[in-house]
Amino acid sequence: MNNQDLARFKLSRTDTQGSPKRRWWIVAGALLLAGAVLFMARGGKSTVETVTVGSAYPSQGYAMLNATGYVTANRRAAVASKGSGRLEWLGVEEGSAVKQGDIIARLENKDMQANVNQSQANVRAAQAKREQARAEWKDAQAALLRAKDLLGKNFIAPSAYDTALARNDKAHAAVSMASAEIKMAEAGLRGSQVAYGYTLIRAPFDGVVLTKHANVGDVITPFASASESKGAVVTLADMTTLEVEVDVSESSLHKVSVNQPCEILLDAIPDARFRGEVSRIVPTVDRAKATVLVKVRFIDKDSRVLPDMSAKVAFLTQAIDPTQNKPVVALTKKALTQRDGQAVVFVVDMGRVKQTRITPGNAIGDLIEIKAGLKGGETVVINPASDLKEGARVKTSVK
């Protein structure tokens, strides 16, 4: 092989490096390829903010002021006896329902019962005495008539007639005295019955026993002045007079008025909301807290509501009817957007978005009611981008 043949295998320096323009396209292509590989490695996902579809009550859109407080009974009493004695019988426990006039406890009363029996005997004796006096008066009247007739015929002396007349008057006075004695005996009977009644502790109104303060054997005194004695036997509350007491700041008092509609939410019954209204505003300001006590009565009655439950009260701009007392599907307005003239949201499912058509309803504060299209619990995109499309892969960021 000669030099001419070897020359054919020699590479040109210009061929290996190429032109500068060609080298630029090669670099650009490599960068594009690297970007595509990186994009594919990341899955082609864009990050979006999401929120979970929840529920709301229509009344939330009418709330103008919120306050917290406690359930109390407007009619509540510590039931005690006016008399003193040892508790002999107690017929109620905590939670017992009683009617007005029911005997709920009894003190030892054998001495009082004996006084009643004696007073009843005195009344019977006075009544018997009056019957005797009436019989004597009847006999005296008959004798007076006979004497009058005989005197007219001059068969007796005038003195005999005067004697018959005096006897009649005396018998009549005896009847009057016997009647007065009956009244006095009856008054004594009533007094002993009242004293006996003090030993019977009765319910002053229909209600439920909240607290039991004494047990059988305890000494009960009206003012619990004796050592180890008890004043009240039980605490009774009328459950039909339950209301909520809340403190409203002075600066917000102008938003509250008597008979204003309210909604009551109890911590113990979170799945229920109760209608109420302002019953009265106590005309006294607490200087330490700069608040005014407002009392809200229940319109909706429920046996689950108990005194001293913690409560939240929303003062409303308008009353709500029972049909609005149920939660509805609601969503922040930021999740709604328009596509082809229709209200839609983008639901995130398995890392992809699904365009879902909805039927919006009334606004509830910052939320909006969803009448159709969502059931609640879905994850939806908020502030969706204008180029977000059906089926796009996304990474979620919960707000």
Legacy VTK file of the C-alpha trace (Angstrom):
# vtk DataFile Version 3.0
C-alpha trace
ASCII
DATASET POLYDATA
POINTS 399 float
0.000 0.000 0.000
1.461 3.348 -1.041
1.045 6.804 0.441
-1.758 7.610 -1.963
-3.842 4.738 -0.604
-3.221 5.775 3.018
-4.344 9.295 2.305
-7.842 8.041 1.558
-8.268 6.943 5.200
-7.329 10.325 6.704
-10.211 12.205 8.430
-10.708 15.836 7.769
-10.617 18.124 10.838
-13.495 20.091 9.388
-15.694 16.984 9.112
-15.330 15.984 12.815
-16.138 19.377 14.314
-18.677 20.653 11.797
-19.842 24.228 11.554
-20.640 26.361 14.632
-24.355 26.522 13.689
-24.567 22.785 13.531
-22.961 22.430 16.932
-25.613 24.825 18.469
-28.501 22.699 17.199
-26.893 19.613 18.665
-26.646 21.272 22.119
-30.260 22.546 21.932
-31.517 19.134 21.016
-29.644 17.591 23.917
-31.186 20.100 26.330
-34.677 19.483 25.002
-34.145 15.781 25.333
-32.929 16.182 28.911
-35.941 18.350 29.750
-38.309 15.824 28.291
-36.659 13.048 30.257
-36.899 15.100 33.464
-40.549 15.952 32.787
-41.357 12.321 32.178
-39.447 11.365 35.310
-41.616 13.735 37.323
-44.728 12.370 35.735
-45.878 15.589 34.030
-47.746 16.735 37.180
-48.666 20.291 38.123
-49.281 21.264 41.775
-52.797 22.458 42.695
-54.459 23.522 45.948
-57.405 21.422 47.029
-60.171 21.424 49.604
-62.613 18.776 50.785
-66.289 19.234 50.014
-68.135 19.603 53.322
-71.521 20.637 54.624
-73.053 23.778 56.091
-76.314 24.904 57.621
-78.359 27.545 55.746
-78.637 29.563 58.949
-74.895 30.256 58.843
-75.590 32.778 56.138
-77.891 34.727 58.485
-75.598 34.824 61.522
-74.539 38.316 62.546
-73.162 37.594 66.016
-72.001 34.522 67.942
-71.751 34.032 71.692
-71.142 31.190 74.128
-72.870 30.310 77.364
-74.675 27.614 79.329
-78.123 26.073 79.492
-80.075 26.992 82.618
-83.601 26.409 83.903
-85.623 29.572 84.390
-87.707 27.786 87.024
-85.446 26.000 89.462
-85.809 25.440 93.194
-83.998 23.900 96.132
-86.916 22.050 97.729
-86.912 21.971 101.518
-89.308 21.766 104.440
-90.568 24.637 106.565
-90.495 22.332 109.549
-87.624 20.565 111.230
-87.111 16.876 111.762
-85.303 13.733 110.725
-85.771 12.606 107.137
-87.798 9.412 107.331
-88.537 8.692 103.665
-87.188 9.921 100.320
-89.036 8.853 97.195
-86.925 10.327 94.386
-83.471 10.055 92.897
-81.502 12.196 90.464
-83.398 12.260 87.175
-86.790 11.431 88.696
-89.701 13.225 87.032
-92.312 14.620 89.412
-95.640 16.401 89.143
-96.722 19.441 91.084
-97.993 18.395 94.522
-96.307 14.978 94.534
-94.863 13.984 97.909
-91.147 13.488 97.324
-89.972 13.154 100.936
-91.298 12.865 104.475
-89.962 13.855 107.897
-90.710 11.969 111.102
-94.234 13.091 111.945
-95.816 10.762 114.519
-96.207 13.619 116.985
-97.760 15.806 114.303
-100.135 13.018 113.335
-101.152 12.658 116.977
-101.913 16.390 117.119
-104.064 16.056 114.027
-105.956 13.137 115.553
-106.530 15.079 118.754
-107.759 18.111 116.842
-110.165 15.933 114.872
-111.499 14.516 118.142
-111.991 18.050 119.488
-114.013 18.940 116.431
-116.219 15.879 116.862
-116.728 16.681 120.552
-117.703 20.256 119.741
-120.134 19.032 117.113
-121.725 16.630 119.619
-122.015 19.425 122.151
-123.785 21.600 119.597
-126.255 18.812 118.845
-126.996 18.528 122.549
-127.476 22.287 122.788
-129.818 22.237 119.811
-131.902 19.493 121.472
-132.185 21.520 124.657
-133.109 24.622 122.660
-135.802 22.670 120.836
-137.246 21.510 124.153
-137.094 25.056 125.539
-138.919 26.400 122.489
-141.706 23.860 122.960
-141.990 24.732 126.669
-142.137 28.425 125.810
-145.007 27.853 123.390
-146.961 25.888 125.979
-146.344 28.550 128.620
-147.487 31.262 126.249
-150.690 29.357 125.484
-151.391 28.686 129.165
-150.676 32.296 130.060
-153.255 33.411 127.513
-155.841 31.232 129.264
-154.687 32.448 132.688
-153.752 28.922 133.671
-150.224 29.931 134.823
-148.728 32.926 136.465
-146.643 35.400 134.397
-143.585 34.368 136.328
-143.865 30.840 134.924
-143.921 32.258 131.426
-140.854 34.395 132.192
-139.039 31.292 133.398
-139.822 29.447 130.147
-138.667 32.447 128.125
-135.362 32.664 130.001
-134.783 28.957 129.488
-135.336 29.361 125.740
-132.893 32.234 125.508
-130.288 30.301 127.471
-130.658 27.252 125.207
-130.260 29.441 122.117
-127.085 30.952 123.540
-125.756 27.475 124.242
-126.242 26.557 120.580
-124.360 29.675 119.493
-121.537 28.883 121.916
-121.341 25.301 120.674
-121.100 26.559 117.073
-118.254 28.884 118.067
-116.487 26.003 119.796
-116.762 23.970 116.593
-115.136 26.773 114.633
-112.378 27.011 117.201
-111.816 23.256 117.078
-111.774 23.317 113.291
-109.192 26.121 113.364
-107.085 24.022 115.698
-107.442 21.098 113.298
-106.279 23.222 110.378
-103.290 24.388 112.382
-102.276 20.844 113.251
-102.797 19.767 109.639
-100.542 22.593 108.451
-97.890 21.556 110.932
-98.273 17.979 109.736
-98.039 19.171 106.135
-94.652 20.729 106.877
-93.332 17.221 107.377
-94.444 16.230 103.869
-92.139 17.726 101.242
-94.015 18.213 97.979
-92.915 19.178 94.480
-93.741 22.867 93.917
-94.057 22.373 90.141
-93.663 19.787 87.397
-89.991 19.053 86.877
-87.021 16.749 87.140
-84.790 16.168 90.155
-81.309 17.460 89.357
-79.500 16.950 92.667
-80.189 15.044 95.867
-78.845 16.875 98.914
-80.020 14.644 101.778
-80.512 11.000 102.602
-82.809 9.124 104.950
-81.684 9.801 108.508
-80.375 13.314 107.910
-81.760 16.113 110.053
-83.607 18.706 107.990
-83.915 22.281 109.247
-85.336 25.289 107.391
-82.076 27.240 107.372
-79.584 24.431 108.042
-78.349 26.206 111.161
-77.740 23.065 113.189
-74.512 21.124 112.923
-74.546 18.420 110.229
-78.109 19.349 109.275
-79.401 19.805 105.744
-81.428 22.659 104.374
-82.698 21.473 100.989
-83.583 17.877 100.240
-83.393 18.031 96.432
-82.914 20.564 93.651
-85.759 20.527 91.161
-85.875 22.121 87.683
-88.744 22.675 85.278
-87.339 21.316 82.012
-89.913 23.219 79.969
-88.283 26.512 81.004
-84.767 25.745 79.788
-82.901 28.652 78.217
-79.351 29.649 77.359
-77.517 32.411 79.171
-74.777 34.073 77.116
-72.523 37.080 77.647
-72.590 39.678 74.868
-69.966 42.382 74.777
-71.071 45.976 75.139
-69.767 46.834 71.687
-72.013 44.185 70.102
-75.125 44.788 72.188
-76.713 46.897 69.445
-76.949 43.745 67.324
-79.219 42.032 69.858
-82.904 42.714 70.498
-85.753 41.009 72.342
-87.537 38.311 70.273
-84.617 38.212 67.832
-84.321 34.773 66.151
-81.351 32.648 67.179
-79.848 29.264 66.549
-78.495 27.186 69.432
-75.748 24.597 69.077
-74.922 22.351 72.035
-71.514 20.746 72.413
-73.176 17.617 73.794
-75.455 17.278 70.737
-73.278 18.399 67.809
-75.503 16.856 65.148
-78.517 19.023 66.029
-79.274 22.713 65.918
-82.152 24.239 67.855
-84.216 27.291 67.042
-84.450 29.930 69.720
-85.171 33.586 70.332
-84.013 36.261 72.726
-86.346 36.269 75.729
-84.796 39.132 77.675
-81.702 41.258 78.086
-80.636 41.712 81.699
-80.192 45.482 82.226
-76.892 45.169 84.074
-73.330 45.368 82.756
-70.535 43.253 84.157
-67.775 45.808 84.728
-65.014 43.231 84.883
-65.887 41.636 81.536
-67.735 44.560 79.893
-70.549 42.196 78.934
-74.323 42.051 79.247
-76.223 38.873 80.108
-78.669 37.810 77.390
-81.145 34.952 77.851
-82.281 32.908 74.868
-85.224 30.538 75.153
-85.656 27.323 73.183
-88.340 27.099 70.524
-87.493 23.489 69.666
-87.863 21.227 72.695
-85.675 18.160 73.104
-85.402 15.787 76.052
-81.654 15.514 75.468
-81.103 19.130 76.484
-80.021 19.339 80.120
-79.165 22.203 82.478
-75.554 23.407 82.597
-74.722 22.130 79.088
-72.313 24.424 77.255
-73.892 26.117 74.256
-73.133 28.406 71.340
-75.728 30.901 70.174
-75.851 32.526 66.750
-77.943 35.696 66.595
-79.639 35.738 63.173
-80.886 38.474 60.893
-83.987 36.449 60.066
-85.846 33.454 61.399
-85.315 29.998 59.953
-87.971 27.336 59.447
-87.547 23.655 60.336
-86.768 22.756 56.714
-83.600 24.835 56.943
-82.425 23.028 60.034
-80.592 20.337 58.078
-77.063 20.514 56.638
-76.527 20.880 52.887
-73.499 20.154 50.721
-71.421 23.319 50.565
-68.151 24.376 48.994
-65.945 27.441 48.910
-66.718 29.729 46.007
-63.063 29.625 44.947
-63.524 26.086 43.635
-66.186 27.036 41.100
-65.291 27.941 37.534
-66.959 28.179 34.150
-66.412 25.795 31.246
-68.514 26.161 28.109
-71.002 28.326 29.993
-71.530 25.720 32.718
-70.562 25.836 36.420
-68.024 23.092 37.067
-65.476 21.966 39.617
-62.416 19.794 39.167
-62.522 16.709 41.378
-59.174 15.062 42.118
-59.288 11.260 41.914
-56.235 8.981 41.803
-53.927 11.861 40.937
-56.016 13.098 38.009
-58.676 15.773 37.772
-62.196 15.115 36.616
-64.308 17.992 35.386
-67.662 17.746 37.166
-70.721 19.805 36.354
-72.591 21.151 39.388
-75.745 23.060 40.242
-74.944 25.878 42.683
-77.534 27.144 45.174
-77.686 29.929 47.722
-74.640 31.543 49.242
-73.896 30.595 52.856
-71.357 33.147 54.014
-68.103 32.406 52.152
-69.514 29.075 50.985
-72.083 28.204 48.384
-74.675 25.453 48.451
-74.240 22.639 45.919
-77.649 21.305 44.948
-76.410 18.653 42.502
-73.149 17.193 41.245
-71.383 16.557 44.578
-72.263 14.412 47.572
-69.690 15.666 50.048
-66.284 14.335 50.947
-64.762 14.828 47.469
-61.440 16.594 47.005
-61.706 19.506 44.584
-59.266 22.031 43.151
-59.571 25.629 44.299
-58.650 28.505 42.007
-58.265 26.150 39.018
-56.067 27.432 36.198
-57.774 28.336 32.939
-55.763 25.692 31.079
-56.612 22.873 33.524
-58.226 20.120 31.486
-60.081 16.881 32.058
-57.739 14.038 32.996
-54.716 16.207 33.794
-52.313 14.708 36.306
-51.816 16.860 39.409
-50.116 16.915 42.758
-52.351 18.135 45.575
-51.654 20.686 48.243
-54.373 20.876 50.868
-55.363 24.382 51.911
LINES 1 400
399 0 1 2 3 4 5 6 7 8 9 10 11 12 13 14 15 16 17 18 19 20 21 22 23 24 25 26 27 28 29 30 31 32 33 34 35 36 37 38 39 40 41 42 43 44 45 46 47 48 49 50 51 52 53 54 55 56 57 58 59 60 61 62 63 64 65 66 67 68 69 70 71 72 73 74 75 76 77 78 79 80 81 82 83 84 85 86 87 88 89 90 91 92 93 94 95 96 97 98 99 100 101 102 103 104 105 106 107 108 109 110 111 112 113 114 115 116 117 118 119 120 121 122 123 124 125 126 127 128 129 130 131 132 133 134 135 136 137 138 139 140 141 142 143 144 145 146 147 148 149 150 151 152 153 154 155 156 157 158 159 160 161 162 163 164 165 166 167 168 169 170 171 172 173 174 175 176 177 178 179 180 181 182 183 184 185 186 187 188 189 190 191 192 193 194 195 196 197 198 199 200 201 202 203 204 205 206 207 208 209 210 211 212 213 214 215 216 217 218 219 220 221 222 223 224 225 226 227 228 229 230 231 232 233 234 235 236 237 238 239 240 241 242 243 244 245 246 247 248 249 250 251 252 253 254 255 256 257 258 259 260 261 262 263 264 265 266 267 268 269 270 271 272 273 274 275 276 277 278 279 280 281 282 283 284 285 286 287 288 289 290 291 292 293 294 295 296 297 298 299 300 301 302 303 304 305 306 307 308 309 310 311 312 313 314 315 316 317 318 319 320 321 322 323 324 325 326 327 328 329 330 331 332 333 334 335 336 337 338 339 340 341 342 343 344 345 346 347 348 349 350 351 352 353 354 355 356 357 358 359 360 361 362 363 364 365 366 367 368 369 370 371 372 373 374 375 376 377 378 379 380 381 382 383 384 385 386 387 388 389 390 391 392 393 394 395 396 397 398
